[in-house]
Every structure is written in C-alpha cells, then in structure tokens.
Amino acid sequence: MQKIKKILCATDLSDVSDHLLAWGVELCLRFDASFFVFHAVPPPRGSVARQIEFERGGEKKEKIEKAHAKIEKFMEHFDIKWDLTIAYGDPVLEVAKAAKRIKTDIVIAASLGLSGFQQFLIGSVVGSMAKTIMQPLLVFPPPGKNHTAGSKLELANIIIACSLTASDVYLKKYALAFSEKFNSKICLVHVMESPINDKIAQIPSGHYNDTQRLLEEKMALRLGNLMSAKTHIMHGVPGEELALYVKSHKIDLIIAGVDDHPGRLITTTTAALLRHLPCAVLTVPIKNT
C-alpha cells in the first residue's frame, strides 16, 4: 500500500478553488498528511515590454499579495497546519518544481470544465500537468450545482484502468490506499482493443465468439491475479468505454497510469479521461516494463 504523507494542492484561484482547497484539507485529515498550497502568478501574454511593465510596475506584486490574502482567508476555516508557496511563472512548470522541492506524494488540482473546442484553442492545463509532474496527479472535475465549498469528498467507488502489464501493480497500491481511507469498493477494468496486443494475451484460434470468450476469460484471470476485487472486461475504445462505465456505475475515481519521465506522451486513454473527466482521475507515473 502506498503511503501518502505530503499533499500539494495546486490552485489557480478560479471559481472551483474553494472546493479544491476543502477537498485537499479532507484528504490531509484522512491520510494524516501535511498540506501544501501552491499558486502560480503567470506572466502576461504579449510583448517583452508588457512583461517588464508587469514585473516592475507593481502588477506582479499586487497579484501575489491578492492571491496570498485570498488563500489565507479561506484557510482560516480549517484547524490544520499548512504551508503556502506562491510563484511567478508558467503554472505547470512552477508546480512541477514545487512538487519536486517539497517531495510531495501527490498533487491535486481541479479542472475548469472547458469544452473540447476551448481546450483545442488554449490547451488543457491538467493535461500538461500530467505530462510534466513526476508525482501522482489527482484531478477533480468541476463541482456540480448541488456542491458547496464544504461538501464532503465521496470516493465510494474506485476503478483501476488496467493495462494487464506489470505496471498495474503501481496503480493497485494507490487504489488500496484510497480504499482504506474512504472505505471504497474497487473494480479492476480492462478494455479490449482490436487488434489485441500479443504481449497481453495470445489469441486462440477458433470461432470468433469462442475466441472472444476465451480471451475475456484469460484477461479476467489476469485481473484476478492482481488482487481480490470485482473485475470487468469491455470492448471498444478505452477512453470512451471507461467514461460510459463511470456514468452507469456511479464511479467516483479512476486510477490510470502515465510514463514516469518528464515531457512524456500520456496514453490516449489517460488523455481522454483528463479531457472529459467523467469523475476524479488519478494519474500515476509508472516505469515502462
């Protein structure tokens, strides 16, 4: 089981920041972890002259002071020790630096809920974070209309997006850690793509329906060997099928893997999950084996 003793909350002070900070506090209380709050003031877009004006004209200092005051005011509601870091620069690069310096066990962030077209225009910050940060990244979707800043964090149902490779062991450790603290149910899920990777399973010969059944049995057995939990095998595009499964089974958290080196290309499955965020998503850096 993975120990989580340091949690870094990366907030952009948007409308969802109050929810994120409250959930970060709850995570720290559940795991008995230290809480670190991080915010980055990005440099202005435009000419070099505009950036120099921003830095020397007082705007940079003013934004940092406002961010500090806003976070301090919200954290007054909680009886918890915490530490604040406010940086100036690219938010993704700066939070990666902070996470490395603090040696945090997990970074949490929230999505702004941008549409696909908006993400195409300006990019996804959480997607960039998943490619850059060397620690596990827990991303929360925008809270629903019925959520308040004090809403309790519910993680009753967790699925592990299994690749049926040795890397699934890394995901299992985090699933067990969250399950212990939130009394969650865990389900191991694998989506069969076509063609099947022969490193995952050898394709038996025979009638198509019989072949599919035998493959499913093999994969279910592989999942069962990982840990004692409910298993589910699906067919299709992983990102799409997982999103549908989340909605139909009221899943609260998906745990998926990413490569463990900076600047990595995350899998299309993990990228799709971060783009659509059908529920909270935990990306775990894993070694290629």
Secondary structure, 3 states (H helix, E strand, C coil): CCCCCEEEEECCCCCCHHHHHHHHHHHHHHHCCEEEEEEEECCCCCCHHHHHHHHHCCHHHHHHHHHHHHHHHHHCCCCCCEEEEEEECCHHHHHHHHHHHHCCCEEEEECCCCCHHHHHHHCCHHHHHHHHCCCCEEEECCCCCCCCCCCCCCCCEEEEECCCCCCHHHHHHHHHHHHHHHCCEEEEEEEECCCCCCCCCCCCCCCHHHHHHHHHHHHHHHHHHHCCCEEEEEECCHHHHHHHHHHHHCCCEEEEEEECCCCCCCCHHHHHHHHHCCCEEEEEEECCC
